[in-house]
Amino acid sequence: MSSGEQQIPPWLQEQVARLQQLQQNLQSILLQKQHLESEQLETERALEVLKKASDDETVYKSAGSILIKSTKASLISELEEKKELANTRLVVLAKQETRIKENLKEAETKIKEMLRPPPTAGQQKTDTPK
């Protein structure tokens, strides 16, 4: 490598840093989505079991490390609300994921353009890429 290849221009460093930040954001969103999907699946399973239970059965809900006696109707209501909230959050995360993926493509394209060799003599640009 020559010394010119080792020095990265500040504008390119900024774009690479932006790309890395977008990648980290995407990873975070994907982890959040995975967690929510798992939580949603668990909620759906709990709802299935609860709906199969007879109305006179004693049911409990978890509150931290203890169980509290509850009613089947209130637990179903709570679980359906939890499921709905998870669905809403998943929709929001999916939109964020899409937007970040679009931004990633733009950033990658911009970096590729910045790394493209300069045009031949007579067609040279004088300003730096934005």
C-alpha positions as CSV (number, residue, x, y, z in Angstrom):
1,M,0.0,0.0,0.0
2,S,1.2,3.4,-0.8
3,S,0.9,6.3,1.7
4,G,-1.9,7.8,-0.4
5,E,-4.0,4.7,0.0
6,Q,-3.5,4.7,3.8
7,Q,-4.9,8.2,4.3
8,I,-8.7,8.3,4.0
9,P,-10.2,11.7,3.2
10,P,-12.4,13.2,6.0
11,W,-15.5,13.2,3.9
12,L,-15.0,9.5,3.2
13,Q,-14.4,8.8,6.8
14,E,-17.7,10.5,7.6
15,Q,-19.6,8.4,5.1
16,V,-18.0,5.2,6.4
17,A,-18.9,6.2,10.0
18,R,-22.4,6.9,8.9
19,L,-22.6,3.5,7.2
20,Q,-21.3,1.7,10.3
21,Q,-23.9,3.6,12.5
22,L,-26.7,2.5,10.1
23,Q,-25.5,-1.1,10.3
24,Q,-25.6,-0.9,14.1
25,N,-29.0,0.6,14.1
26,L,-30.3,-2.1,11.7
27,Q,-28.8,-4.8,14.0
28,S,-30.5,-3.3,17.0
29,I,-33.8,-3.2,15.2
30,L,-33.5,-6.8,14.1
31,L,-32.7,-7.9,17.7
32,Q,-35.8,-6.0,18.9
33,K,-37.9,-7.6,16.3
34,Q,-36.7,-11.0,17.1
35,H,-37.4,-10.4,20.8
36,L,-40.9,-9.1,20.1
37,E,-41.7,-12.0,17.8
38,S,-40.6,-14.4,20.5
39,E,-42.7,-12.6,23.1
40,Q,-45.7,-12.5,20.7
41,L,-45.4,-16.3,20.1
42,E,-45.3,-16.9,23.8
43,T,-48.4,-14.7,24.3
44,E,-50.3,-16.5,21.5
45,R,-49.5,-19.9,23.1
46,A,-50.6,-18.7,26.5
47,L,-53.9,-17.4,25.0
48,E,-54.5,-20.7,23.3
49,V,-54.1,-22.6,26.6
50,L,-56.1,-20.1,28.5
51,K,-59.0,-20.2,26.0
52,K,-59.1,-24.0,26.3
53,A,-59.4,-23.8,30.1
54,S,-62.9,-23.9,31.6
55,D,-64.4,-20.7,33.1
56,D,-64.4,-22.1,36.6
57,E,-60.7,-23.1,36.6
58,T,-58.4,-21.2,38.8
59,V,-55.8,-19.2,36.8
60,Y,-52.8,-17.2,37.8
61,K,-50.7,-14.5,36.2
62,S,-47.0,-13.9,36.7
63,A,-46.0,-10.7,38.5
64,G,-42.2,-10.8,38.7
65,S,-41.2,-13.9,40.7
66,I,-44.7,-14.5,42.1
67,L,-48.0,-15.7,40.8
68,I,-51.3,-13.8,41.4
69,K,-54.7,-15.4,41.3
70,S,-56.8,-13.8,38.5
71,T,-59.8,-14.4,36.3
72,K,-59.8,-16.1,32.9
73,A,-61.5,-13.1,31.3
74,S,-59.1,-10.5,32.7
75,L,-56.1,-12.6,31.7
76,I,-57.4,-13.1,28.2
77,S,-58.0,-9.3,27.9
78,E,-54.5,-8.6,29.2
79,L,-52.9,-11.1,26.8
80,E,-54.8,-9.8,23.8
81,E,-53.8,-6.3,24.6
82,K,-50.2,-7.4,25.0
83,K,-50.4,-9.2,21.6
84,E,-51.9,-6.1,19.9
85,L,-49.2,-3.9,21.4
86,A,-46.5,-6.3,20.1
87,N,-48.1,-6.2,16.7
88,T,-48.1,-2.4,16.6
89,R,-44.4,-2.3,17.7
90,L,-43.5,-4.9,15.1
91,V,-45.1,-2.8,12.4
92,V,-43.1,0.2,13.6
93,L,-39.9,-1.7,13.7
94,A,-40.5,-3.1,10.2
95,K,-40.9,0.4,8.9
96,Q,-37.7,1.5,10.6
97,E,-35.9,-1.6,9.2
98,T,-37.1,-0.7,5.7
99,R,-36.0,2.9,6.1
100,I,-32.6,2.0,7.5
101,K,-32.0,-0.5,4.7
102,E,-32.8,2.2,2.1
103,N,-30.4,4.5,3.9
104,L,-27.7,1.8,3.9
105,K,-28.1,1.3,0.2
106,E,-27.8,5.1,-0.4
107,A,-24.7,5.3,1.9
108,E,-23.1,2.3,0.1
109,T,-23.8,3.8,-3.3
110,K,-22.3,7.1,-2.1
111,I,-19.2,5.5,-0.8
112,K,-18.7,3.5,-4.1
113,E,-19.1,6.8,-6.0
114,M,-16.5,8.4,-3.8
115,L,-14.1,5.5,-4.4
116,R,-14.6,5.5,-8.1
117,P,-11.4,6.7,-9.9
118,P,-11.5,10.3,-11.0
119,P,-12.7,11.1,-14.6
120,T,-10.1,11.4,-17.4
121,A,-8.4,14.7,-17.9
122,G,-10.7,17.4,-19.3
123,Q,-13.7,15.9,-17.4
124,Q,-12.3,16.4,-13.8
125,K,-14.5,17.6,-11.0
126,T,-13.2,20.3,-8.7
127,D,-15.7,19.9,-5.9
128,T,-15.7,17.0,-3.4
129,P,-18.7,14.6,-3.2
130,K,-21.4,15.5,-0.7
